[in-house]
Structures are given as C-alpha cells and as structure tokens.
Amino acid sequence: MFAKCFDPTGARHGLPTYPWRYAPDGLATKRQLRARGLRPGGQSIAAQIMRPRYRRGPLVAYLYRVDRAKPVRPMTPGKWAALANANRARRTCPACRQDAGYVIPTSLGMCVPCAYPEEQRAA
C-alpha cells in the first residue's frame, strides 16, 4: 500500500505523490495553511498526499507551498454582518418565527417545541 502512494517524481499520478503523513516540509493542505493564518493565494497544486482505503478509492489531499502562501484576508464589516444574518436565519424557526437560541436541526425543520408540541404540553 505504501508503494502505491509514493511517487515523488509524479510519473505515475501526474503530481508528486506522498503517503499519508509523509509529506515533505514546506508543503501544507488548505486546512493546515488556514490554521497558520494563510491561504493558497492562487498558486497551483504542488503535490498530493494519498491514503489508500480498502474497497474504495484512495483519499487524496492536495498540498500547496507554504512559502508562496499569502495571509488570509481580514473580515470586513459587511462580511461580519452577512455571517450574523446567515446564523440568525439558521436559528429562526419557520413555524413560530422565533429565535430558538440554537441552530434548528435540519432533520426536524423547525424548533423542538414546534416539532413536538404534545410533549411540551405534558412537561
């Protein structure tokens, strides 16, 4: 399994490929860049890491060069307002139109008191 995922020249997969957790220093995934306060910044994919799985295709994560990464853009007041509105919409019950104080479960589609009114009366 290790040999299938090790292709540092990119001859087999088209990109330099490394096994899971064996990526060289200086390369990072998008999540790892974000944890450092960076973003890919338009650069192309430098390499990939693969994790083989049984009975399915391998998991693939793309790697970017850390030295070419740019800092994350700061949130503007407009972005903060849009995010607050989106979160408020996720907390608002469509049945009673009240803020539930938590994100409405998509499985219910409404707040718990509206989804189970007979249980709320018994309590």
Disulfide bonds with the S-S distance in Angstrom:
none
